[in-house]
Amino acid sequence: MSLRKVSSYEVKDYGTPVHSSILQPAFVEISRKANIVNQFLTIDADEIDDELMAALHISSFPAFVVHKGPSVEPTSFSVQTKERLITNMAKAGVIDDK
């Protein structure tokens, strides 16, 4: 699987990724707002703000930003959720799922 750079984000239906990029996070700031699942950073779309976006631009963490729906626990991302995220990102053309 490889990531393609995406320069902007847009919110899509819940359960669908809203942004993916090889972004650069300041990890202390990121860790307050994100969960790490199998070395991927997953960030709720509701947590996106200017401070977070600025922090993301100074490190090189693969970041998946998702808009979580009602079926997803606020503080946990299951393997199933991660797999669905990768599938949705591939469908959206954000990543090459190979």
N, C-alpha and C positions, 0 to 999 in steps of 0.2 A: 504494500500500500504506500502510495506517495502523496504528499500534500502539494496542492497548488496554492500559490500566493493569492490572497484575496485582499483587495485594498479597502473595501468598505463592507458594511453589513446591512442586512435588511431583515426585519422580523417576518417570519413565515408562520404558518399554522403551528400549533403546539406539537411538540414531539419532533419537529423538524429543525435542523441546525440553522442558526441565523448568521454565523460567521465562522470562518476557519482560516487560519493563516499561520505561517511560521512567524509568530509574534515574539516580542521581546519583553518578558515580564520582569518587574522588580519583585522578587519572589515573596518578600514579606507582605507587600501590599496585595499581591495576588492570593496568597494563602488565606487571607481574611474572607475572600469572596468566592473562592473556587474549591473544587474537590479534585483530587488526583485519582484517576482510575487507570491502572496499568500504564503509568507514565504519561498519560494524556491529561491535560488540564481541561476540566469541564466547567464552564461558567454559565450560570443562569442568566438569561437575557435581561432579567430585571436588575441584575447587578452591574450592567454596563453603565459606566458614567465616564466623564472626562478624566478623572483621576485614575481609574482603572485602565482606560485606553492608553493613557500616557505611560503607566507602569508597564503595560504589555509590550511597549516598543523598545525596552532596553534589555531584553534577554532573548534567548532563542528556545522557547518552549513550544511544542506543538499544542495549540490551544483550540479546543472545540467549544464554542459558545452555543448553548441550547436554550430554547424557550421551554420550560418545563410545564407539563400539563398536570391535571389533577391526579393522575395515576402514579406520579413520581413523588417519592418522599422528598421533602425540601432539602434534607442534608445528606442524602445518599444516592449514589448512582450504581445500579446493579450492572452485572455483566450483560444482562439482557438489554438494559438501557443503552450501554455502550455499543453493543452490536447493532441495535436499531439506529443509533446515531450514525455509525459508520455507513450502514445501508442507506439511510436518508441522505447523507452527505454525498455518497456515490451517485444516487439517483439525481441529486441536484447538480451534479457535475462539479462539485467543490473538490472532491478527492478522486483519485484513481484507485479503486479498490482492488489492488492486485498484489 
